[in-house]
Amino acid sequence: MRAVSAPWKTSPPSVDPDPLTHKWKKSLLALVLFGVAFGYLEAAVVGYLRILHESSRRRFHPDRQPGDLFPLLTRDEVRTTGQSKTLAIEIGREISTMLMLAAVALAVAGNFGQWTAAFVIAFGVWDIAFYVFLKILLGWPASLLTWDILFLIPVPWVAPVLAPVLVAAAMVAGGVCHLWLESIGRRAHLNAWHAAGIVAGGLVIIVSFTLDYPNITAGGLPVAFPWSVFALGMAIGIASYAHAALRPPVWTRPGDAGDITR
């Protein structure tokens, strides 16, 4: 009886794949276009901010090269410049950025899994486009090993540009894989262990970005990046998702997967 009522559980459903492929590719195109446009906007804002704060930075660090982001101004130095509110404004901008990426992902998703996949695609494209446009507009970074400030919440995250680019590329690849699997009616079934592995990998990566924060907030220069810690986090996260995606397929009706696959 079970095989009669749900034959698609063991074999691919017999459906025309063309409209399904068109739908998920259209959603992917929307996410990529948004990410690229948002990446340019972010790069333009950063360009304005660097011009705005350059005089203050020169005041305390006159020997710093124009393209160097470090050392950062300490809280006391920021208060001296009369720009104390800028930190709160910048944190608010970072929160708003995440909300905008989550919102566009929600607009094209039909379920929680698709929303997560769409979010990581938009985030990854945005992050990579951001660095591409920074290079075009400002000639920065000098190389992929140039240090950058990634986030300020809850403490400064710093790393060579290559590290967040690798994370972004992995996010895009994982998100595209997830949407493609659902478009053919095959879901990547993540159990609690898979989810825990992905979260744990992400947390380890964040640790690698924040290990040096006491030195950074005190106005110091970045020290050697913990590539081994970063690589461990990447390996845990990628392996956890790959294990779920490569498990023996459990087929579903493509229309049941959500709006992206209809």
GIWO-V707676 format. One record per residue. N is the residue number from 1. RES is the residue in three letters. PSI is psi in radians with two decimals (none if undefined). OMEGA is omega in whole degrees, -180 to 180 (* if undefined). D_CENTER is the distance of its C-alpha to the mean C-alpha in Angstrom with 2 decimals. Layout:
# GIWO-V707676
<<N RES PSI OMEGA D_CENTER> <N RES PSI OMEGA D_CENTER>>
This chain:
# GIWO-V707676
<<1 MET -0.69 -179 44.90> <2 ARG -0.71 -179 41.25> <3 ALA -0.50 -180 41.09> <4 VAL -0.71 -175 42.75> <5 SER -0.45 -177 40.63> <6 ALA 1.12 -177 37.23> <7 PRO -0.39 -177 37.69> <8 TRP -0.11 179 34.13> <9 LYS -0.42 -177 33.04> <10 THR -0.19 179 34.42> <11 SER 2.70 -178 34.29> <12 PRO 2.41 178 32.25> <13 PRO 2.58 -180 33.39> <14 SER 1.68 180 35.62> <15 VAL 2.81 176 33.91> <16 ASP 2.04 -175 33.41> <17 PRO -0.26 -173 29.85> <18 ASP -0.93 -179 29.92> <19 PRO -0.56 179 29.08> <20 LEU -0.78 179 26.36> <21 THR -0.73 180 24.74> <22 HIS -0.73 -176 25.13> <23 LYS -0.84 -176 23.45> <24 TRP -0.55 177 20.20> <25 LYS -0.61 177 20.07> <26 LYS -0.74 178 20.72> <27 SER -0.73 179 17.82> <28 LEU -0.74 179 15.52> <29 LEU -0.73 179 17.13> <30 ALA -0.74 180 16.60> <31 LEU -0.72 -180 12.82> <32 VAL -0.79 180 12.83> <33 LEU -0.74 178 15.39> <34 PHE -0.80 -179 13.68> <35 GLY -0.74 179 10.46> <36 VAL -0.82 -180 12.95> <37 ALA -0.72 180 15.20> <38 PHE -0.58 176 12.79> <39 GLY -0.71 176 11.68> <40 TYR -0.77 -180 15.45> <41 LEU -0.76 179 16.10> <42 GLU -0.73 179 13.78> <43 ALA -0.68 179 15.47> <44 ALA -0.74 179 18.80> <45 VAL -0.77 179 18.42> <46 VAL -0.66 177 17.62> <47 GLY -0.79 178 20.68> <48 TYR -0.73 -178 22.82> <49 LEU -0.68 180 21.80> <50 ARG -0.69 177 22.74> <51 ILE -0.71 -178 26.03> <52 LEU -0.71 -174 26.65> <53 HIS -0.01 -176 26.27> <54 GLU -0.72 -178 27.77> <55 SER -0.68 179 31.29> <56 SER -0.70 -180 30.46> <57 ARG -0.66 178 28.72> <58 ARG -0.55 -179 31.71> <59 ARG -0.72 -177 34.00> <60 PHE -0.41 -179 32.83> <61 HIS 1.24 -175 31.70> <62 PRO -0.38 -178 34.00> <63 ASP -0.02 -179 33.56> <64 ARG 2.42 177 29.79> <65 GLN 2.58 -176 28.79> <66 PRO -0.59 -177 27.27> <67 GLY -0.05 -178 23.99> <68 ASP 2.29 178 23.59> <69 LEU -0.27 -177 21.31> <70 PHE 2.61 3 23.13> <71 PRO 2.64 175 25.10> <72 LEU 2.73 173 23.63> <73 LEU 2.40 175 26.25> <74 THR 2.97 179 27.32> <75 ARG -0.69 179 27.84> <76 ASP -0.69 179 31.53> <77 GLU -0.65 178 31.03> <78 VAL -0.73 179 28.82> <79 ARG -0.66 -179 31.62> <80 THR -0.59 -179 34.14> <81 THR -0.16 -179 32.52> <82 GLY 0.35 -178 32.64> <83 GLN 0.61 -177 28.91> <84 SER -0.57 -177 28.12> <85 LYS -0.32 -175 26.60> <86 THR -0.55 179 23.92> <87 LEU -0.79 178 21.89> <88 ALA -0.65 178 21.98> <89 ILE -0.72 -179 21.15> <90 GLU -0.70 177 18.07> <91 ILE -0.72 177 16.84> <92 GLY -0.65 178 17.68> <93 ARG -0.69 179 15.72> <94 GLU -0.74 178 12.49> <95 ILE -0.76 179 13.35> <96 SER -0.64 178 14.30> <97 THR -0.82 180 11.10> <98 MET -0.68 180 9.35> <99 LEU -0.68 179 12.60> <100 MET -0.73 178 12.72> <101 LEU -0.69 178 9.54> <102 ALA -0.63 -178 11.01> <103 ALA -0.77 -180 14.35> <104 VAL -0.57 176 13.92> <105 ALA -0.72 179 12.53> <106 LEU -0.58 -177 15.59> <107 ALA -0.47 -177 17.83> <108 VAL -0.03 -175 17.52> <109 ALA 2.65 177 17.35> <110 GLY -0.20 177 20.57> <111 ASN 3.10 -174 19.70> <112 PHE -0.72 -180 17.27> <113 GLY -0.74 178 16.06> <114 GLN -0.63 179 15.48> <115 TRP -0.79 179 13.73> <116 THR -0.79 180 11.17> <117 ALA -0.78 180 10.94> <118 ALA -0.67 180 10.86> <119 PHE -0.81 -177 8.11> <120 VAL -0.52 175 5.62> <121 ILE -0.88 -180 7.54> <122 ALA -0.75 -180 7.53> <123 PHE -0.84 -177 4.01> <124 GLY -0.79 179 4.31> <125 VAL -0.74 178 7.78> <126 TRP -0.80 -176 7.60> <127 ASP -0.79 179 6.34> <128 ILE -0.77 179 8.91> <129 ALA -0.63 178 11.36> <130 PHE -0.84 -179 11.31> <131 TYR -0.62 178 12.65> <132 VAL -0.80 -178 14.94> <133 PHE -0.54 174 16.45> <134 LEU -0.70 180 16.88> <135 LYS -0.71 -179 18.86> <136 ILE -0.77 -174 20.85> <137 LEU -0.70 -172 21.62> <138 LEU -0.12 -176 22.09> <139 GLY 0.37 -179 22.56> <140 TRP 2.48 7 19.90> <141 PRO 2.79 179 18.60> <142 ALA -0.60 177 21.78> <143 SER 3.04 179 20.09> <144 LEU -0.19 179 16.98> <145 LEU 0.08 175 18.54> <146 THR 2.38 -178 18.76> <147 TRP 2.52 180 17.49> <148 ASP 2.77 172 15.06> <149 ILE 2.05 -174 14.38> <150 LEU -0.88 179 10.71> <151 PHE 2.92 177 11.54> <152 LEU 0.01 -175 14.96> <153 ILE 2.21 -10 14.60> <154 PRO -0.24 175 16.77> <155 VAL 2.90 180 17.55> <156 PRO 2.32 172 16.36> <157 TRP 2.19 180 13.55> <158 VAL 2.58 -180 14.72> <159 ALA 2.78 169 14.33> <160 PRO 2.57 -176 15.35> <161 VAL -0.59 -179 13.10> <162 LEU -0.63 -176 13.24> <163 ALA -0.95 178 11.36> <164 PRO -0.51 177 7.86> <165 VAL -0.72 177 8.78> <166 LEU -0.73 177 9.80> <167 VAL -0.79 -180 6.80> <168 ALA -0.74 180 5.00> <169 ALA -0.72 178 8.50> <170 ALA -0.66 179 8.93> <171 MET -0.79 180 6.37> <172 VAL -0.79 -179 8.22> <173 ALA -0.78 179 11.38> <174 GLY -0.72 180 11.32> <175 GLY -0.76 179 10.72> <176 VAL -0.73 178 13.41> <177 CYS -0.76 -179 15.62> <178 HIS -0.80 -179 15.61> <179 LEU -0.66 179 16.61> <180 TRP -0.76 179 19.12> <181 LEU -0.74 179 20.70> <182 GLU -0.53 -179 21.25> <183 SER -0.41 178 22.68> <184 ILE 0.18 176 25.39> <185 GLY 0.21 180 26.07> <186 ARG 1.92 -178 24.71> <187 ARG 2.56 171 22.18> <188 ALA 1.78 -174 20.14> <189 HIS 1.80 179 21.86> <190 LEU 2.10 175 19.81> <191 ASN -3.03 -177 22.28> <192 ALA -0.61 180 21.97> <193 TRP -0.69 178 21.83> <194 HIS -0.82 180 18.92> <195 ALA -0.75 179 16.91> <196 ALA -0.67 179 18.13> <197 GLY -0.74 179 17.17> <198 ILE -0.78 179 13.51> <199 VAL -0.78 180 13.46> <200 ALA -0.73 178 15.64> <201 GLY -0.73 178 13.58> <202 GLY -0.71 180 10.56> <203 LEU -0.67 178 13.28> <204 VAL -0.69 177 14.86> <205 ILE -0.77 179 11.92> <206 ILE -0.69 177 11.83> <207 VAL -0.74 180 15.59> <208 SER -0.54 179 15.50> <209 PHE -0.44 -171 13.75> <210 THR 0.00 -177 16.30> <211 LEU -0.59 -174 19.47> <212 ASP 0.26 -172 20.99> <213 TYR -0.60 178 20.42> <214 PRO -0.70 178 24.20> <215 ASN -0.71 -178 25.08> <216 ILE -0.82 -178 22.51> <217 THR -0.37 178 23.59> <218 ALA 0.04 178 27.17> <219 GLY 0.32 180 26.80> <220 GLY 2.96 177 26.61> <221 LEU 2.60 179 25.06> <222 PRO 2.51 175 22.25> <223 VAL -3.01 -177 23.80> <224 ALA 2.30 -179 22.95> <225 PHE 2.40 -180 19.38> <226 PRO 1.34 -177 19.58> <227 TRP -0.56 180 18.39> <228 SER -0.70 177 20.18> <229 VAL -0.77 179 18.31> <230 PHE -0.81 -179 14.92> <231 ALA -0.64 177 16.34> <232 LEU -0.80 179 17.65> <233 GLY -0.75 178 14.41> <234 MET -0.77 -178 12.92> <235 ALA -0.74 180 16.28> <236 ILE -0.83 -178 16.51> <237 GLY -0.82 -179 13.27> <238 ILE -0.77 -179 13.96> <239 ALA -0.65 -179 17.64> <240 SER -0.78 179 17.32> <241 TYR -0.72 -179 15.64> <242 ALA -0.66 179 17.88> <243 HIS -0.69 179 20.89> <244 ALA -0.72 -176 20.36> <245 ALA -0.51 -175 19.80> <246 LEU 0.07 177 22.79> <247 ARG 2.79 176 25.19> <248 PRO 2.33 -172 28.34> <249 PRO 2.50 168 27.57> <250 VAL 1.91 -172 28.44> <251 TRP 2.50 176 29.06> <252 THR 2.83 173 28.84> <253 ARG 2.23 -177 30.17> <254 PRO -0.65 180 27.46> <255 GLY -0.32 -179 28.32> <256 ASP -0.20 -174 27.63> <257 ALA -0.32 -180 23.91> <258 GLY -3.10 -172 23.14> <259 ASP -0.60 -174 23.08> <260 ILE -0.56 -174 20.82> <261 THR 0.06 -179 23.42> <262 ARG none * 26.54>>
